[in-house]
Amino acid sequence: GPLLIPFFAFALGAGINLEMLLQGGLAGILLGVLTTFVGGFFNIRADRLVGGTGIAGAAASSTAGNAVATPLAIAQADPSLAEVAAAAAPLIAASVITTAILTPVLTSWVAKKQARQASLEKNA
């Protein structure tokens, strides 16, 4: 529950290398912003479509930390893609860092909006 959140947050924060954000540059940050907000839009809609509140959809709108390893795995499977994979890794790392910051903000906003709507419906 809530008691464990600081431990998970510490582990996430300790594993983030902000230098990767600089290596990924504006393109990596933009990738993270688009992942959070464009992906968030569709994830929230899909969550609501199946009867949810949209909060879970917002919470799922991030680039998972293990995504950074994907280019390496692809390069190992097809060595001709090694150069592309080397360019992709910093972009994905920057996206991971950006979404680690933005996704909780989006999720909090959706949760507060949902709570307001529920309160209005209850009082109406």
SESE-386344 format. One line per field, with one value per residue: residue in one letter; x, y negated, z of N, C-alpha, C in turn; residue number from 1. Coordinates in steps of 0.2 Angstrom, whole numbers, plus 5000, padded with zeros to 4 digits. Each point is the difference from the previous one (the first is absolute). Last residue first. Layout:
BEGIN
type = A; ...
n.px = X; ...
n.py = Y; ...
n.pz = Z; ...
ca.px = X; ...
ca.py = Y; ...
ca.pz = Z; ...
c.px = X; ...
c.py = Y; ...
c.pz = Z; ...
seq = NUM; ...
END
This chain:
BEGIN
type = A; N; K; E; L; S; A; Q; R; A; Q; K; K; A; V; W; S; T; L; V; P; T; L; I; A; T; T; I; V; S; A; A; I; L; P; A; A; A; A; A; V; E; A; L; S; P; D; A; Q; A; I; A; L; P; T; A; V; A; N; G; A; T; S; S; A; A; A; G; A; I; G; T; G; G; V; L; R; D; A; R; I; N; F; F; G; G; V; F; T; T; L; V; G; L; L; I; G; A; L; G; G; Q; L; L; M; E; L; N; I; G; A; G; L; A; F; A; F; F; P; I; L; L; P; G
n.px = 4872; 5022; 5015; 5012; 5019; 5020; 5013; 5015; 5021; 5017; 5012; 5018; 5020; 5014; 5013; 5020; 5019; 5012; 5016; 5021; 5015; 5012; 5020; 5023; 5010; 5003; 5020; 5019; 5001; 5006; 5023; 5011; 4998; 5014; 5023; 5004; 5001; 5019; 5012; 4990; 5004; 5019; 5001; 4989; 5008; 5002; 4981; 4993; 5009; 4992; 4979; 5000; 5006; 4984; 4985; 5002; 4989; 4978; 4993; 4989; 4976; 4983; 4974; 4974; 4984; 4986; 4979; 4982; 4989; 4983; 4977; 4979; 4988; 4990; 5005; 5005; 5016; 5023; 5009; 5006; 5020; 5019; 5005; 5010; 5022; 5017; 5007; 5013; 5021; 5016; 5011; 5018; 5021; 5012; 5012; 5021; 5018; 5008; 5015; 5021; 5016; 5018; 4996; 4989; 5013; 5011; 4991; 4993; 4987; 4995; 4993; 4977; 4984; 4999; 4988; 4977; 4990; 4997; 4983; 4978; 4988; 4981; 4977; 4993
n.py = 4920; 5003; 5017; 4996; 4986; 5010; 5013; 4988; 4993; 5016; 5004; 4986; 5004; 5017; 4995; 4988; 5012; 5013; 4989; 4997; 5018; 5004; 4987; 5005; 5019; 4999; 4992; 5015; 5016; 4993; 4998; 5019; 5007; 4990; 5008; 5020; 5002; 5000; 5021; 5016; 4999; 5010; 5023; 5016; 5019; 5021; 5015; 5011; 4986; 4978; 4996; 4998; 4979; 4983; 5001; 4992; 4982; 5003; 5005; 4985; 4991; 4981; 4990; 4998; 5012; 4990; 4990; 5015; 5006; 4986; 4998; 5012; 5025; 5016; 5004; 4981; 4985; 5003; 4993; 4977; 4993; 5004; 4985; 4980; 5001; 5000; 4979; 4988; 5009; 5004; 4982; 4990; 5010; 4996; 4980; 4999; 5007; 4985; 4982; 5010; 5019; 5000; 4991; 5013; 5017; 4995; 5004; 5023; 5018; 5017; 4994; 4995; 5018; 5010; 4988; 5002; 5019; 5000; 4986; 5009; 5016; 4996; 4999; 5024
n.pz = 4966; 5011; 4994; 4980; 5002; 5008; 4985; 4986; 5008; 5001; 4980; 4995; 5011; 4991; 4981; 5003; 5008; 4984; 4987; 5009; 5001; 4980; 4994; 5006; 4991; 4976; 4991; 5000; 4983; 4979; 4995; 4993; 4978; 4985; 4998; 4987; 4975; 4986; 4998; 4986; 4977; 4992; 4998; 4984; 4988; 5012; 5012; 5020; 5017; 5001; 5011; 5023; 5008; 5001; 5019; 5024; 5011; 5010; 5024; 5015; 4992; 4992; 5002; 5007; 5015; 5017; 4993; 4998; 5019; 5008; 4991; 5006; 4993; 4984; 4975; 4987; 5010; 4997; 4980; 4998; 5009; 4988; 4982; 5005; 5006; 4985; 4993; 5016; 5008; 4983; 4990; 5011; 4999; 4981; 4999; 5010; 4988; 4983; 5007; 5011; 5007; 5015; 5021; 5016; 5011; 5020; 5021; 5012; 5018; 5017; 5022; 5003; 5002; 5021; 5017; 5001; 5010; 5023; 5009; 5001; 5016; 5015; 4992; 4993
ca.px = 4995; 4996; 4997; 4995; 4995; 4997; 4996; 4994; 4996; 4997; 4995; 4994; 4997; 4997; 4994; 4995; 4997; 4996; 4994; 4996; 4997; 4995; 4994; 4998; 5000; 4993; 4995; 5001; 4999; 4993; 4997; 5002; 4995; 4993; 4999; 5000; 4993; 4997; 5004; 4999; 4993; 5001; 5003; 4997; 5000; 5005; 5002; 4997; 5002; 5007; 4999; 4998; 5006; 5004; 4997; 5004; 5007; 5000; 5003; 5007; 5003; 5005; 5007; 5003; 5003; 5006; 5005; 5002; 5005; 5006; 5006; 5000; 5004; 4996; 4999; 4996; 4993; 4998; 4999; 4993; 4995; 5000; 4997; 4993; 4996; 4999; 4996; 4994; 4996; 4998; 4994; 4993; 4997; 4998; 4994; 4995; 4998; 4996; 4993; 4999; 4994; 5002; 5004; 4995; 4996; 5004; 4997; 5006; 5000; 5002; 5007; 5004; 4999; 5003; 5007; 5002; 5000; 5006; 5007; 5001; 5006; 5006; 5004; 4996
ca.py = 4998; 4995; 5002; 5005; 4997; 4996; 5004; 5003; 4994; 4998; 5005; 4998; 4994; 5002; 5004; 4996; 4996; 5004; 5001; 4993; 4999; 5005; 4998; 4993; 5001; 5002; 4995; 4995; 5003; 5001; 4994; 4999; 5004; 4998; 4994; 5001; 5000; 4993; 4995; 5002; 4997; 4993; 4998; 4995; 4994; 4996; 4998; 5004; 5007; 5000; 5000; 5007; 5005; 4999; 5002; 5006; 4998; 4999; 5005; 5000; 5004; 5004; 4999; 4996; 5005; 5002; 4995; 4998; 5006; 4999; 4997; 4993; 4997; 4999; 5007; 5004; 4998; 5002; 5008; 5002; 4998; 5004; 5006; 4998; 4999; 5007; 5003; 4997; 4999; 5006; 5003; 4996; 5001; 5007; 4999; 4997; 5005; 5005; 4998; 4994; 5001; 5003; 4995; 4995; 5002; 4998; 4994; 4997; 4995; 5003; 5002; 4994; 4997; 5005; 5000; 4993; 5001; 5004; 4996; 4995; 5002; 5001; 4994; 4994
ca.pz = 4996; 5003; 5006; 4999; 4997; 5005; 5005; 4996; 5000; 5007; 5001; 4996; 5003; 5006; 4998; 4997; 5005; 5004; 4996; 5000; 5006; 5001; 4997; 5003; 5007; 5002; 4999; 5005; 5007; 5000; 5001; 5007; 5004; 4999; 5004; 5007; 5004; 4999; 5004; 5007; 5001; 4999; 5006; 5003; 4995; 5000; 4993; 4996; 5001; 4997; 4992; 4998; 5001; 4994; 4994; 4997; 4998; 4993; 4996; 5001; 5005; 4997; 5001; 4995; 4995; 5003; 5001; 4993; 4998; 5004; 4996; 5002; 5005; 5006; 5004; 4995; 5001; 5007; 5000; 4996; 5004; 5005; 4997; 4998; 5006; 5002; 4994; 4999; 5006; 5003; 4996; 5000; 5006; 4999; 4996; 5005; 5005; 4997; 4999; 4997; 4996; 4994; 4996; 4998; 4995; 4994; 4997; 4998; 4995; 4994; 5001; 5000; 4994; 4995; 5001; 4997; 4993; 4998; 5000; 4994; 4996; 5004; 5000; 5000
c.px = 4993; 4994; 4996; 4996; 4994; 4994; 4996; 4995; 4993; 4996; 4996; 4995; 4993; 4996; 4997; 4993; 4995; 4996; 4995; 4994; 4996; 4996; 4994; 4993; 4998; 5000; 4993; 4994; 5000; 4998; 4992; 4997; 5002; 4995; 4993; 5000; 5001; 4993; 4997; 5004; 4999; 4993; 5001; 5003; 4996; 5000; 5005; 5002; 4997; 5003; 5007; 4999; 4997; 5006; 5005; 4998; 5004; 5007; 5000; 5004; 5007; 5003; 5005; 5007; 5004; 5004; 5007; 5005; 5003; 5005; 5006; 5005; 4999; 5005; 4997; 4998; 4995; 4993; 4998; 4999; 4993; 4994; 5000; 4997; 4993; 4995; 4998; 4996; 4993; 4995; 4998; 4995; 4994; 4996; 4996; 4994; 4995; 4998; 4996; 4992; 4998; 4994; 5002; 5004; 4995; 4997; 5005; 4998; 5006; 5000; 5002; 5008; 5005; 5000; 5004; 5007; 5003; 5000; 5005; 5007; 5002; 5006; 5006; 5004
c.py = 5004; 4998; 4994; 5002; 5004; 4996; 4996; 5004; 5003; 4995; 4999; 5006; 4998; 4994; 5003; 5004; 4995; 4996; 5004; 5001; 4994; 4999; 5005; 4999; 4994; 5002; 5002; 4995; 4995; 5003; 5000; 4993; 4998; 5003; 4997; 4993; 5001; 5000; 4993; 4995; 5001; 4997; 4993; 4997; 4994; 4994; 4995; 4999; 5005; 5007; 5000; 5000; 5007; 5005; 4999; 5003; 5005; 4997; 4999; 5005; 5000; 5004; 5004; 4998; 4996; 5005; 5003; 4994; 4998; 5005; 4999; 4996; 4992; 4997; 4999; 5007; 5004; 4998; 5002; 5007; 5002; 4999; 5005; 5007; 4999; 5000; 5008; 5003; 4997; 4999; 5006; 5003; 4996; 5002; 5007; 5000; 4998; 5006; 5005; 4998; 4994; 5001; 5003; 4995; 4996; 5003; 4998; 4994; 4996; 4995; 5003; 5001; 4994; 4997; 5004; 4999; 4993; 5002; 5005; 4997; 4995; 5002; 5000; 4994
c.pz = 5001; 4995; 5003; 5006; 4999; 4997; 5005; 5005; 4996; 5000; 5007; 5001; 4996; 5003; 5007; 4998; 4998; 5005; 5005; 4996; 5001; 5006; 5002; 4998; 5004; 5008; 5002; 5000; 5005; 5007; 5001; 5002; 5007; 5005; 5000; 5004; 5007; 5004; 5000; 5005; 5008; 5002; 5000; 5006; 5003; 4995; 5000; 4992; 4995; 5001; 4997; 4993; 4998; 5000; 4994; 4994; 4997; 4997; 4992; 4996; 5001; 5005; 4996; 5000; 4995; 4995; 5003; 5001; 4993; 4998; 5004; 4995; 5001; 5006; 5007; 5004; 4996; 5001; 5007; 5000; 4997; 5005; 5006; 4998; 4997; 5006; 5002; 4994; 4998; 5006; 5003; 4996; 5001; 5007; 4999; 4996; 5005; 5005; 4997; 5000; 4997; 4995; 4993; 4995; 4997; 4994; 4994; 4996; 4999; 4994; 4993; 5000; 4999; 4993; 4995; 5000; 4997; 4993; 4998; 5001; 4994; 4996; 5004; 5000
seq = 124; 123; 122; 121; 120; 119; 118; 117; 116; 115; 114; 113; 112; 111; 110; 109; 108; 107; 106; 105; 104; 103; 102; 101; 100; 99; 98; 97; 96; 95; 94; 93; 92; 91; 90; 89; 88; 87; 86; 85; 84; 83; 82; 81; 80; 79; 78; 77; 76; 75; 74; 73; 72; 71; 70; 69; 68; 67; 66; 65; 64; 63; 62; 61; 60; 59; 58; 57; 56; 55; 54; 53; 52; 51; 50; 49; 48; 47; 46; 45; 44; 43; 42; 41; 40; 39; 38; 37; 36; 35; 34; 33; 32; 31; 30; 29; 28; 27; 26; 25; 24; 23; 22; 21; 20; 19; 18; 17; 16; 15; 14; 13; 12; 11; 10; 9; 8; 7; 6; 5; 4; 3; 2; 1
END
